[in-house]
């Protein structure tokens, strides 16, 4: 729960930084670009990897890979669905 709130805080701060960067005047373009870039980095290099790590912890990656066993399971499930209809 703490990690979820931490990621949410980073996302909110990043979006706030991007919005603030877009609201700055044209004469402060260099500063605006720094806020927009910082917000983007916060989203894609900090928040997204933390979120993916937190959500995938404890899950078996073989369940999500396209292996021969999983293809056979999917085909068997499709056959069962068509037979039941």
Protein Blocks (a to p, Z undefined) as FASTA:
>chain_A
ZZmmmmmmmmmmmmmmmmmmmmpcfklmmmmmmmmmmmmmmmmmmmmmmmmmmmmgoiaf
klmpccfklmmmmmmmmmmmmmmZZ
